[in-house]
Amino acid sequence: MSWSVFLPQLAVMAIVTYLIRMLPLALFRKKISSRFVRSFLYYVPHAVLSAMTLPSMLYSAGSIPSATAALIVALALAWREKSLLTVAVVASAAALITQVIVQLF
């Protein structure tokens, strides 16, 4: 990639990233008093993370049954408030075991 293409792309990415972080600070100087807006903004990071992670999780395991098994195991362990490492390791094991079973039949 040439510098004449790279530098404008870098500048645009820097400006967009800065605007996303700067605009809320510039527009909302007072504390947000609306209970609805505050609760909405509280759940936005969770919703965005779920929307980004779930499709990747379902299609990265190799097959939908193994991904679904891993998802169910991960949700069950997270519901029981297990550590992130435990959830990741056991869900990966569930995906592996399910994948082996699927390939056998």
N, C-alpha and C positions, 0 to 999 in steps of 0.2 A: 504494500500500500504506500502510495506516495504521500509526502508531507502536505501537498496542496489539497489532498482529500482528507487526511487525518486531522489536521489542525482545525478546519471548520467543524468537523464532526465533534471533536473534543470541546470546542467552544460552545456549541449548541447543547451538548450534554451537560456541561458545567452550568450554563445559564438556566436550563430547565430544572436541574437539581436544586440550584440555589433558589429559584422562584418558588418551588414547591415548599421549601422550608421557610422562606422569608415571608411569603404572602399571609399566612395565618397570623404571624406575629404583627404584621403591619395592619391587618384589617380588624383584628379582634383585640383591642387594647383593654377593654373592660373584662371582668370575669363573666363567663357565660352563665346566666342565671336560669335559663330555661332547663327544666329537669329533663325534658324530652331530648333536647339537643345534646346535653351532657351525657345522657345514657347512650344515645346514638354514637357519639364520638368515642365512648368507652369501648363499645363492641366492634368498631371498625377494624382495629388491628387483628382481632381474632377472626373476623370474617374474611379479611384479605388473606391472612395466612392459611386459612382453611381452603379458600378458593385456589390458592397457588399450590398447596401441598396435595390435596386429594386426587386430582387427575394424575399427577406425577406418581403418586403412590399406587394407583390402580393399574397403570400401564408399565411400570418399571419392573415388576416382579416376573414377567415372562408369560404369565397367564392370569386371566381374571379370577379363577377359583383360588389360586394361591394368594393373590393380592387381597381378595375378599377375606380369606381366613386370617391373614396378617392384620387387616384393618379391624376385624371383629376382636381379635385378641388384644390389639393395642388399645382399642376403646374400652374393653373390659378392664384391663390393667390400669389404664389412666383413671377410670371411674373409681377404682379402689385406691387411687392416689399412690401408686407405686412410683419409684424413681424413673427418670427419663432413660437412664441406662438399662434398667430392667425391662421397661416397655420396649425399647428398641431391640434388645437381644432376643427377648421371647417372641416378639412379633416376627423378627427375621427367621427364627427357628421354626415358627409356625408356617411361614411362607415356604421355607425349604422342605419341610416335611410334607406339606400339601403338594408341592411341585413334584416331589419324588413319587407320591401316591398317584398323582394325575398321569405321570409318565409311565407308570407300571400298568395302568389300565387304559 
